Amino acid sequence: MKVKMHRSDFAKLIGKIQSVVPTKPT
C-alpha cells in the first residue's frame, strides 16, 4: 500500500509524535 503524504501532513504527524514521545535533540 503506497501512501502519498504532504510535507505539511508529515510535519503535523511528527509534531504529534514529539508531543507524546520527546525526541532527543540532534
Residue pairs with C-beta under 8 A, 6 or more apart in sequence:
5 13
17 23
